[in-house]
Amino acid sequence: MKNIVLIDRLTGVIPNKYEAVRVIAKEARRINALLVHGAQETEQKPTMMALFRLLENKIKFKYADEASNKEVFEEEEE
């Protein structure tokens, strides 16, 4: 049986749906790495696990401000 997640539920957690997808993708990669290294078996795919973790507010994320990003890029260029 397929689970259907409405965009409204996603944007309730993160207002920008594209940013929500980025957060889910990053969490899915993290979960996949843990599963590969731990050799655990699971019935759900990492992307679905990440999606449900986001909907349950179990993923902590923050937006990087542009000033700090600019400083990092300037330091790398030198």
Secondary structure by P-SEA (a helix, b strand, c coil): cbbbbbaaaaaaacccaaaaaaaaaaaaaaaaaaaaaacccccccaaaaaaaaaaaccbbbbbbcaaaaaaaaaaaac
